[in-house]
Amino acid sequence: MRAVVQRVSQASVTVAGDTIAAIGPGLLILLGVEDGDTAADAGWLAGKIARMRIMEDEGGNMNRSVLDTGGDIIVVSQFTLHASTRKGNRPSFIRAARPGISEPLYGHFCESLESLLGKKVGRGRFGAMMDVALHNDGPVTIVIDTRLRE
């Protein structure tokens, strides 16, 4: 699993003109599921993100987690995070898991975050064309890959 985690002052997801998720301060997470990813990967990644100290404290330092601040989260499924650009000019998405595998793992990741946070997380609509809007705060953008466990 690969996640792009962006600290935001606000974010929203719109599908066909309808806003389906919107948050104030918190995190926008773009999540890509790769062939071979498991529920254990989803649980590990959810815990890592929930506890990651990337939110500002009173002194303006990144010392607090989204758990500490009570911030909100939106998670958007994005298979293009596993694009391979090794050959030619057209990306290959062969490493991205098929919907029958990725959709349940996306759901498990969101449910794991909800369990850790004690509240619902906003979600994009799996497989839909979405407009994702955000105001990156900082900017703070971090990429995490469960294969590296960094």
N, C-alpha and C positions, 0 to 999 in steps of 0.2 A: 504494500500500500504506500502511496505517496500522497503527502498533504502539503499544500501551500497555505500557510497560516498567516493571515493579515490582521494586525491590530487595527480596528476601525473606530471612528467616532460615530459612524452610522453606516448602515448597509441595507440593501433590499434586493429582492428577487421578484421579477415580474414575468408572467407567462401570458401571452395573448392579451396584453393590456391590463391584466389583473395582478395586483401586488399580492403575492402569496406568502411572503415573509419580509419582515422589516425589524431592524434592531437599532438601538442607540449604541453607546459604548460597549465594545466587546471584541469578538473575533469573527471573521469570515473565513471559512475553511473550504478550499477546493480539494476534493478527495478523488484520487484515482485508484482503482482496484486493478491489480495485475494478476495474471494467471499464477496460481500457486498460493495466493494470499488466503489466510484463514481467519476464523473468528478470534483466535488468540492474537493475531496481528491487529485486528480492529480494537480489541480490548486494551492492548499495550499502547497503541497510538492514542486512543481516547484519554487514557491516564496521563500520558506524556504531555498532551496538549492542555488538559485541564489544570495540571500542576505547574506548567511552564511559567516561570516568572518573567513575563514580558509586559506586564501592565505597570504603569507608573505609580510610585508611592508619593507621599506628600512632598518629598524633596525632588521629584522629577526623575528619580532613578527607576530602572526596571527591576523592581524587587517584589512585585506582587503578581499572583496568578489570577486568572479569570475566576477561579474559585474564591480567592480572597476578596475580589472587588464586587462579586455578584454580577459581573457582566454577562451579556447575552451572546449567543452563538448562532450563526447560520452555517449550514453545511450544504455544499453544492457538489453533486457528483460530476466528475469531469474526466472522462476516459482519455482525453488528449494529453493528460499529464504523463502518459506512458508512450508518447510518440518517439519513434526512432527516426532520426534524420541522417543516419549513417550513409545511405545511398541515395543519390539523386536529389531532386528538389521537392518531391512529394513525400510527406511523412507517412510512415507505416505505423499502424496501431495494433500490430499482431500480438504484442505483449499484453495489451489491455484485456482483462477478463470479459467474457461474454455476459450479456445482461442476466442470464439465469444464475450466474455466480456472483456478479458484482452487485446486483440490486439487493439481495439478502445481506451481503456484507456491508453495504452502505447503510442499510437499516440497522444492522447490529452495531455499527460504529455510532450512529446517532443515538440509539438506545443506551449504549454504554456511557456516552456523554451525559445524557439525561439523568441516568442513575447517579453519576458522580456529582452533577450540579444540583440535583434535586429539583429540576424544572425542565420544561420542554425546550428543545432547540428548534430554531427555524430550519426549514428544509427547502431545497429546490425541488423541482418535479423531475424525477428520474426519467431520462430519455427525451425530455422536452427541450425545445429551443427556448432559452431563457435570456432575459436581460438582467445582468447582475450589475448593480450600482454600489459603489463604496467610496467612502472618504477615508483613505488610509491615514492612520494616526501615527505620526512619527517622521517618516514612514517606517513601519516595522513589518517586515515580510520574512518569514522563515520557511524553509523547505525541509520536510522530514520524510525519510524513507525507512519503512520497517525492515527492509533488507540490510540496512546499515546499522540500525539501532544506535544511532548517535544521539 
